[in-house]
Amino acid sequence: MRGWLPSPRLWRVTLQLHRASRSYSSEPLVQRVRVPCASSGDITVSLHNVANHAPTTPLMIWIPPFPQESGKENSHPAVLPSWLQHHPAAIINYRWAGQAPESGISPYWPTPIHDVLFGYSWIVQNLGPPNLARRDIYVHSSYLGASLAAGLALTETHAHQPTAVRGLVAYNGIYNWTAFLPDHPVHKAVREAGSRYSTSKSGPDIPEEERQQSLFHDLESQIPSLFRTPADLFDPFASASLFLHSPGLHVPPDFHKSYLPDETPSAWSLAVSALSGEDIRSPTRARMELGTETAATMGLKPPRKGYYAFPPRASTLRIPETLLLHESPPAVEWLPITRRGKRKPVGLGKRRGENSFRVQAEELGGLMRRSIEKVEMRERMKWDAEFGKDSWESEGLKRVMVVDVGRDGEGDGEGGQKGSGLSGFGRGLVGDWLEERDGRRRG
């Protein structure tokens, strides 16, 4: 990702020019800086309380849940959540779809992740303490911004760098956009369940009216305006879970269509499929090489899902300390009717055909824990003789937490504030999580 940044010499000049031309808002402790994004225009990074804290104080980065409308960034700035207002914080105002920027820059993917990476690089270079002193960075976000925050945290948590990401707090994020594609196994589970879930003895998992009004459904309906092609959903910076496992499905020709073997894949689809270990050879070539398997069978067979060794063993990356929060599901889910004519609620790990904020958080959290146990801990056991199996198995649970914080806006009345929607319980949990890490730092 560093390849998108300008050369160090040009970058320093750009920073000096923008440092000299900083404009201040009417708020006494907020400073807004224009950060250039190479040939793609510029973004605004808002600094809150930064001047009032020591340069080694942990810095919070807030990636707004939704992008700013073009031309309204100064009049309607992103809101910093209440639990971050007493910390030094930086808001990276990114651009995404739904805008009509005057510069003509396309707001489709990958513009938003480019904006976030340029903003993050500016923060590291300008807000890091002198003399290689350490400064911890914690990335916070929700909804659309949580997708970006997860990608940033997984690729910028360098344990040995003085100023780098140390932790991630995300609420109601989408971490695997491919789950919305028709060929994803979650939809196969729904089709197989069929009428077993639609009996008159119990309602559906989620009432249709409530589902249509949910933010999760709204994000799903916005996919064509967020991404140009289905191949963009396979980008791990959009779908952070794909840093840790292969997608296990072909790239379809359309967001709403299944993959067809006679469709000619695009160059980007070919690249994605190659990186995912998929076999997307033409039907003719497949028939010649395999003989016994028809082209249609070979083309329709989904690629095998596998796990990646992430972070790469040769890198300095590590899985960040993570708090993945999600709202409670809107209704009780039910298993099919048993022989006795009864239905039971589905327990954790037994849900069928569900795609929700809860499932998205549980999948990413489970993959991150697996990476800690299977990759990081095994490497540590090679040189740390005192590191026992008990520590190995508990490390993933301690470092990556997945918590149901209730329904959006429940709690002490502040949950409906702009920018988060967290319940009072959720905000308290984030505050305790940050205090615990600050206590360890002071130590």
N, C-alpha and C positions, 0 to 999 in steps of 0.2 A: 504493500500500500504506500510505502514511502516514495515510490516512483512518481506519484502525482504531485509531489512537492517541488517547488523550484529549487535551483541550486542554492547552497548555503550563502553564497555571496549575494545573489539577488534577493534572497529571503531577508538577509540582515538589512539591506537598503530599504526594502519595503516596510519592514518593521519600524525603522527609524522615521520614515515619512509619516506613518500612521500614528506613531507615538506623539509626534509633534502636533498632529492635527486632531487629537482626541476632543470629542465634544461631550459636555457634561449635561446630565438631565437635571430636572428640577428637584429630584430626590437627592438629599445631601450625601448619601453613602453609595450612590449608584453611578458607575462610569461606563460609558458605551464606546466601544472601539470597533472601527471598521477593519475587517481582516480580508485581504484579497485572496481569491481562490483561483490563482493562475489566470487563465483566459476565460474563466466562468463567472466573472463579476466579483462581488464580494458579499460578505455576511456581517452581521453584528454580533459581537460578543459583549454581553453585559456583565460588569463586575460589581458585586455586592459586598460591601464591608471588607474588601481586600486590604485597603490602606490602614484599617484599624487593627489588624492582626499581624503577628510576627510572620516572616516569610516561611517559617518551618511549620506553622499551624496547618493541620490537614485542610485541604481545599475540596469543596464540594462542586461538582459539575452537574448542572441541571440541563437535561435535554428535554425541551417542552413536549408534552404529549401529542401536540398537533402543530403543524407549521404555521408561521405567520402569513397573513395575506400580503401580497405584494403591495408596496407603497404605504403600508399602514404600520410598519415596524416601530416607528418612533411614537406614534399616537396611541398605539395599543401594544405595549411591550409585554413579553411573556411574564407571567406571574411566578415569583419564587415561592414554593410551598412554605407554610408557616413553620414547619420543623427545621427548615434550613435558614431561616431569616437571621439567626444569631451566629451563623457560621460564615467565614469567608467563602464566597460562592461565585461561580461563573456560569452564565447561561449562554449556550451555543444556539443561536437562532438559525435554524436550517431552512432550506427551501424544499418543498415537495409538491406533488400534484395539487390541482385545484387552484393554481395561481396563473396569472398571465403577466409574467415579469416584463417590465419595460425593456430590459436588456436583451430580450429574446432568448435567454438561456432556458433550455428545457428543464422543467421541474420534475420530470420523470426520474425513476431510478436509472443510474446510480448517483444523481445529483445530491440527494440528502446525505449519503455516507461520505461523499467527497467534502461537503460543507463541514460535517462533524469532524473529519480528520484534519482539515485545515484549521478549524477552530481549536482543536485539541493541541495541535503542534504549536500554535501561537501561545497557548496557555503554558505549555511546558517550557518553552523557550523564554518567556517573559515573566512568569510568576514563580519559577523555581528559585530556591535560595542560593546565595553565593557559596563559593568554596566547596562545592559538591556536597553540601548538607542535604539531608533527606527531607522530602515533603510528600506525604501521602495524599493521593487523590481518590475520592469516592464518587462514582458515577451514579446518578439518580435519574429515573424517568418512569413514564407510564404510557400505555397504549402504543401509538405509532412510534413515539420516541423510545420506548423500551426495546423495540427491535434494533434500533441504532445503538442504544446503550449497551446491549448485550454483545453486539459485534465489536464495539470499541473496547469493552472490558476484556473480552477473550483474547484480543490481539495486542493489547497495550499493558498487560500486567506483567512487567519485567521486574522480577524480585530484586535484582542487583542495580537497577537504575536509580539514581538519587530521587528524581521526581517522576512518578509513574502511577498508574492506576493500581490501587490495592484492593478495592472492593466495589461491588455492584449492588444497588438496590433498585428493583424493578417491580412495577405493579401492573397487572392486567396487560401483559405484553403478548405479541405474536412472535414466536421464536421458530416457527416452521410454517412458512406460507404455503409450502407444497401440500399441506394437509387440506387445503381448499380445492385442490384439483380433483376432477372426477375419478381418476384412477387410483387415488390414495386408498390404502387398505381401510381407513376409517369409514369410507363410504361403502366399501364392500361389506363391512360388518352390518351396516344399516340395511342394505339390500337383502342380505341373507336373513336378517331378523324378520323382515317383511311383516306379514300380518300378525305375527306373534306379539308385536309391540303395539298393535292398533286395535285391541279388543275393547269392547264396551265396558269391561270390568274395571278398567283403569285408564286414566288419561295418558297421553303421550308424555315423553320425557320432559319436554318443555312446551307449554302452550304456544301455539303458533303466533297469537297476537303478541305475547310477551317476547317471543324470540325475534319477531320483526322489529320490535322497539329497542332491542338490546344494542349496546355499542359493539359487541362482538359481531353481530349480524351486519351492522353498519360498516365495520371495517371490511368484512367479506365482500359486501356489495361495491366497495370502492376500489377493489383490486385493479380493474381495467384502467382506472384513472391514476393509479399509483405506479404501475409497472407497464412497460411497453409490450412485453411478450411474456409468455409463461416461463421461458428460460431464465428470466430475471428472478423468479421465485426460488431458483436453485442456487443463487448466489449466497454463500454462507454469511456474508455481511448483512444480508436481509433476513435470512433464516439461520440464526446462530446455531441451531441444533445440527446443521449440516457441516459444521466444523468437526463434529464428533462422530457422525455416521453418514453413510451414503444414503441418498434419497430413496432408493429401492423402487423407483418407477421411471418410466421414460418421460422425456419432455414432450408434452402434447402440442398439437398445432394451434390450440386455442384454449383460453381459460375455462371454457365450458364444454370442451370436447375431449373425448378419450383419444389416446395415441393410436394411430393406424400405421401399420408397417409399410403401406405403399406411399405414405407421405414422405416427401423429400425433406430431410431435416436441414435446418439452417446451419451456417458455420458456427454460430454461437451454441446451438443445440448439440452439434457434434463435439465441441470442446467440453461442454458440461458433461455430456455422456461419457466422454473419454476419461475425464477426471473422476467420474463416479464409478468407473469400472464397468460401464454398461457395454453390451455388444450391440451396436447399431449398424452392423453391416447391411448392405442391400440384400433383399430377398434372393436375388440371383446368385450372389456370391455365397450366401448362406447355404443355398441348395447344393451348390457345387461342392462345398467343403464338407457338409454334414450328411447329405444324401438321404439318410433315413428320416430326417426331421423336415417337415414341410416349411416353406417360407412363412406361411401365415402363422403356424404354431410358434416358430422361432421369433417372429416379429412381435407377436402379442404377449409373449411370456415376459413378465416384468423382471428386471435385473435383481439379482440377489442383494438384499440389504446387508451391509457390513459396518463394522466399527473402525474408526480411524485412531491411530496413535497420536492424540492431540492433548497437550502441546507437543510439537516435535521434540524428540529427545535431545537433539543438538542445539535447541534454542534456549534462551533464558526465560521464556514464558512459563507461567504457572497458572493454574486455575484460580481465579480471584475468590476471596471471601464473598459470599453471595447471599442476598436475602431476596427470594422471589415470592412476592405477595400476589394473591389473587382473590377475587370476590367469590362469595358462595354461589353455587349454581342456583338458578331461579326456581327449580322444582326437584322433587325426589324422582330418581330414575328407578325403573322397575325391570326385573327379569321377566322372561316370558312366563306364561301360565304353566304351572306344573300339572302333573296328572291329577292332583287333587283339586284343581281349579283355583289355586292360590298363586299370588305373585309376591315376591319378596324384593325389598330394596337392594340395589346393587351395591356391594361393598367396594372399598378402595382396591384398585387393581383388577376389578372384574367388570368394569363398565364396557359396554359394547357400543361402537359407533358414535362415540362422543367426540366432539371437537369444541373445546371451550377454553376460556382463560385458565381454568384449573388444569386441564389436560396439557395445554401448552407449557405451563410452569412445571408440572410434574415431569414431563418428558425432558425438558432442558436440565432440570435439577438432577434427575436420575442419570443422565448422560455425563454431567459434570462430576458427580460422585463416582461414577464408574471410572472416569479418566483418572481421578485422584488415586483410586485404589489399584487400578490395573496398570497405570503408567507411572505416575509419580512415586507412589509408595514402594513399588517393586524396585525402582531405581534406587530409592533411599536405602532399602534393605541391603543393597550390595556393599554399602560403605558404612552404615550405621548398625553395628552389632547389637546395640541396646534397644533398637526399635523393634518392638514385638508385634505379634499379629493382632493383639487387641487394639493397639494404637492404629494399626493399619486399617482395620475395619471401621473404627469410629471417626477417623479423620474426615472422611467424606461427609458424614452427617453433621459434624461440627462446622465445617467450612461452608457447606452449601445447605441453606435452610429453605424450605418451601412451606408457606403458611397461608391458611385460609383466614382472611381478616373480616369476614362478614360481607354483607351486601354493600354495594357502592353508596356512600353517603350516610351509612348508619353510624351511630355513636353520639357524640356530644353536640351535634348540630353544625360542626365545621366541615363535615365530610364533603359537602357539595361545593366547597370553595373551588375557584378556578385553578386549573393546573394539576389537580391530583385526583379528587374524588375519594380519597382514602377515608376510612372510618376512623373514629377516635382511637379504637384499639390499634389499628394499623399505624397511625402516627406515633402512638406511644411505643409501639414495638420498634419502629425505625429509630426513635430517639434513644431507646435503651441499647440498641445494636451499635449506634455510633458512640455512645458513652463507653461501652465496653471496650471498643477498639482504641478510643482515646486514652482510656485508663491503662491499657497495655502499653501504649506508646510512652506514656509518662513513667510508667513502671517502676 
